[in-house]
Amino acid sequence: MCGTRSTTQKYEKAIYKMRITLLVVMLLLSSCFSDKSKWPYRMTPFFGECEYEGVYVDEAYYKKERLGGCKYSEMKFFDRGEPNLLEVEN
């Protein structure tokens, strides 16, 4: 009986350590793989420009890419910067 109790305590300590380790690993992984972009879904952080066809952003860009891209040139990409999603009250 005495040996059983100490074995149970060892297992409880091991399980506790594994839970803490798993928690730490999950926190690290969730912080490392979080989405860094502040853009809403389906909004691109850039805009694409076809030299003779115009500028494409968001849905128009995805549609243009699905249809094969630019006809006469390569798509040039420009950064739109970070969005300001806060509403400004006057």
C-alpha positions in Angstrom: 0.0 0.0 0.0 2.7 2.5 0.8 4.4 2.0 -2.6 1.1 2.5 -4.4 0.6 6.0 -2.9 4.0 7.2 -3.8 3.6 5.9 -7.4 0.3 7.7 -7.7 1.9 10.9 -6.5 4.7 10.5 -9.1 2.1 10.0 -11.8 0.2 13.1 -10.6 3.3 15.2 -10.6 4.2 13.9 -14.1 0.7 14.7 -15.4 0.8 18.2 -13.9 4.2 18.9 -15.5 3.0 17.7 -18.8 -0.1 19.9 -18.6 2.0 22.9 -17.8 4.4 22.1 -20.6 1.6 21.7 -23.0 0.0 25.0 -22.0 3.3 26.8 -22.5 3.9 25.2 -25.9 0.3 26.1 -27.0 0.8 29.7 -25.9 4.1 30.0 -27.7 2.7 28.5 -30.9 -0.5 30.6 -30.9 1.6 33.8 -30.5 4.1 32.8 -33.2 1.4 31.8 -35.8 -1.1 34.5 -35.2 -2.3 36.6 -38.1 -0.2 39.7 -38.2 -2.3 41.5 -40.8 -5.0 43.9 -39.6 -6.9 43.7 -42.8 -10.4 42.2 -42.8 -11.1 39.0 -44.7 -10.9 39.3 -48.5 -9.2 42.7 -48.3 -5.7 42.7 -49.6 -2.8 44.7 -48.0 -1.7 45.8 -51.5 -3.1 46.8 -54.8 -2.2 45.4 -58.2 -1.8 47.5 -61.3 -1.9 46.3 -64.9 0.0 48.8 -67.0 -2.7 49.3 -69.7 -5.7 47.9 -67.9 -6.0 49.8 -64.6 -5.7 49.3 -60.8 -7.3 46.3 -59.0 -8.0 46.0 -55.3 -9.8 43.5 -53.1 -12.6 41.6 -55.0 -11.6 43.1 -58.4 -8.1 41.8 -57.8 -9.2 38.3 -57.0 -11.5 38.2 -60.0 -8.7 39.5 -62.3 -6.3 36.8 -61.0 -9.0 34.0 -61.5 -9.5 35.2 -65.0 -5.7 34.9 -65.8 -4.2 38.2 -64.7 -3.0 41.0 -67.0 -3.3 40.6 -70.7 -0.5 42.9 -71.9 1.9 43.1 -69.0 2.7 41.7 -65.6 0.8 42.7 -62.5 2.7 45.3 -60.4 2.0 45.3 -56.7 2.1 48.3 -54.3 1.7 48.3 -50.6 -1.4 50.0 -49.1 0.0 50.3 -45.6 -1.8 49.4 -42.4 -5.5 50.1 -42.3 -7.1 52.4 -39.8 -10.2 50.5 -38.8 -11.2 52.8 -36.0 -14.1 55.1 -36.6 -13.3 58.7 -36.0 -16.0 60.8 -34.5 -16.1 64.5 -35.1 
